[in-house]
C-alpha cells in the first residue's frame, strides 16, 4: 500500500478542514462571541497536523482501491476528531464522546443529536455544527479532488470509496473535472435555497444553517422545536430541496448539459419519485384524522416522508404519535433512502430496483429454465461485478445491522428505541421512534452504545466497506 500517498491525502483533508472552519470563526467574530477561541484553536491544530502529513509530495502518486479506501476511512475519522474540539470546549456538560458523536453525526449527514437545548449555544458553534452537513454531504475527498492539481484518473478509486451507490463513474474524462462539476451544482443549489428562504422571512443566518441541513440532507436545526414553528411556505421550500438533493446529481449535470431526454428518463429518479409519491399519499390518507383538513395532512406527509426518505431528519410534527401504518411506512422509507450519487443515505433506490429485477429474473428462470435474459438498468446491461457487489452489500448490511442491535441492546432500552436508533444512525437519518423520535435525542445512551452508533453512522455514509476494512489486518500488510 502507498502509505505516503494516503498520509498526503489525509493531511490535505485536515488542511482543507482548517480552511473551512474559518467560516464559522468569522460568524463567531461577527456576533462578538467569546467562544471564537474554541474554533480558532482547532483551526491552528488541524493545519499544523495536516501540513506535517502533506508537507512533502510523494514521488509515487498512484492510487488504487486499497489506498482509496484507507484515505477515505482515515480522513473521515480524523476530520471528525478535530471537528469535535470546538463543541467539546464551548458546550458545557458534554464530554469528548458526546462532542464526537455530534460531529460525526454532522459530517455523515445523520442529524442524530445528544443535545437537549441548542438555542442558547453560541452561533459560531451552531453554524459549524450545521456546516459539517454541507461539508460531508458531497464528500470531503471529492472536494480535495476538485482542488488538488495532482488528481489523476486513478483517483476514481477515492470517489468510489466515498460516494454512495452501487457504482461510481466519471461525468467527464478527468476525475478532477467531475469533482468540480459536482461541487458547482452543489454550491448552486445551496445558494438558491438560501436566497429563497431569506425571501420567506428567515434571517440570513438561519437561512444558511437550514440550507446546510437540507442540501446535505443532515437535519440539524437552530431551534429547539426544529422545523415545527416554521411557516408552511418555509416548510414547503425545505420539502422541495430535500427531494431535489435526494436525487442523483448526475441528472442535474445532464440538465446543465442540455441532455433533457436522458435526464427525464432516468430509471432511478423515476423510481425514487414514484416511491416517494406513493408513500406520501398512503401516509396522508392514514393520518388525515389527526389534522384539521386533508390539505394539512398532505402537507405534513409531503414534508416528513421527504425528510425520512432523503435521510434529512427534519420534522414538522411528532410522527412518533402517528398510527402504526404510517410509522412502518416511514421505517420502510428509512431503509430505502435516496438515489445513488445524492447526498442522501439509506440502501439507495438503485440497489432496490436492481434487487427487484434480479428477483424477477430468478422467478422467470424457474418457469423457463432455458431462457436467457440480460438485466438492464438505466438502459445499460448490468455488469456481473455490480450484481455481485449489491448481493455482498445486502448481506454485509444486515450482518452489521444485526450485530449493532445486539450491542446497543445491552443498554436496556425498549425494543422500538433500540432497533430504530440503529436504523436511524446506520441509514444516516437522525430521528427514529420512541426515545429517539423527532422530539427526542441520543443523550441517554451509554458511551459504549454511542461508539457503536458512531461506527454505524460512518459505515452507513461510507458504504460499509471502508470502515470494515480499516479493522482488518490484511489491509495493512505489504503486498508481495
C-alpha positions, 0 to 999 in steps of 0.5 A: 500500500502507498502509505505516503500517498494516503498520509498526503491525502489525509493531511490535505483533508485536515488542511482543507478542514482548517480552511473551512472552519474559518467560516464559522470563526468569522460568524463567531467574530461577527456576533462578538462571541467569546467562544471564537477561541474554541474554533480558532484553536482547532483551526491552528491544530488541524493545519499544523497536523495536516501540513506535517502529513502533506508537507512533502509530495510523494514521488509515487502518486498512484492510487488504487482501491486499497489506498482509496479506501484507507484515505477515505476511512482515515480522513473521515475519522480524523476530520471528525476528531478535530471537528469535535474540539470546538463543541467539546470546549464551548458546550458545557456538560458534554464530554469528548464522546458526546462532542464526537458523536455530534460531529460525526453525526454532522459530517455523515449527514445523520442529524442524530443529536445528544443535545437537549437545548441548542438555542442558547449555544453560541452561533459560531458553534451552531453554524459549524455544527450545521456546516459539517452537513454541507461539508460531508454531504458531497464528500470531503475527498471529492472536494480535495479532488476538485482542488488538488492539481495532482488528481489523476484518473486513478483517483476514481478509486477515492470517489468510489470509496466515498460516494454512495451507490452501487457504482461510481463513474466519471461525468467527464474524462478527468476525475478532477473535472467531475469533482468540480462539476459536482461541487458547482451544482452543489454550491448552486443549489445551496445558494438558491435555497438560501436566497429563497428562504431569506425571501420567506422571512428567515434571517440570513443566518438561519437561512444558511444553517437550514440550507446546510441541513437540507442540501446535505440532507443532515437535519440539524436545526437552530431551534429547539422545536426544529422545523415545527414553528416554521411557516408552511411556505418555509416548510414547503421550500425545505420539502422541495430541496430535500427531494431535489438533493435526494436525487442523483446529481448526475441528472442535474449535470445532464440538465446543465448539459442540455441532455433533457431526454436522458435526464427525464428518463432516468430509471432511478429518479423515476423510481425514487419519485414514484416511491416517494409519491406513493408513500406520501399519499398512503401516509396522508390518507392514514393520518388525515384524522389527526389534522384539521383538513386533508390539505394539512395532512398532505402537507405534513406527509409531503414534508416528513416522508421527504425528510425520512426518505432523503435521510434529512431528519427534519420534522414538522410534527411528532410522527412518533404519535402517528398510527402504526401504518404510517410509522412502518411506512416511514421505517420502510422509507428509512431503509430505502433512502435516496438515489445513488450519487445524492447526498442522501443515505439509506440502501439507495433506490438503485440497489432496490430496483436492481434487487427487484429485477434480479428477483424477477429474473430468478422467478422467470428462470424457474418457469423457463429454465432455458431462457436467457435474459440480460438485466438492464438498468438505466438502459445499460446491461448490468455488469456481473461485478455490480450484481455481485457487489449489491448481493455482498452489500445486502448481506454485509448490511444486515450482518452489521445491522444485526450485530449493532442491535445486539450491542446497543441492546445491552443498554436496556432500552425498549425494543422500538428505541433500540432497533430504530436508533440503529436504523436511524444512525446506520441509514444516516437519518437522525430521528427514529421512534420512541426515545429517539423520535423527532422530539427526542435525542441520543443523550441517554445512551451509554458511551459504549452504545454511542461508539457503536452508533458512531461506527454505524453512522460512518459505515452507513455514509461510507458504504460499509466497506471502508470502515470494515476494512480499516479493522482488518489486518490484511489491509495493512500488510505489504503486498508481495 
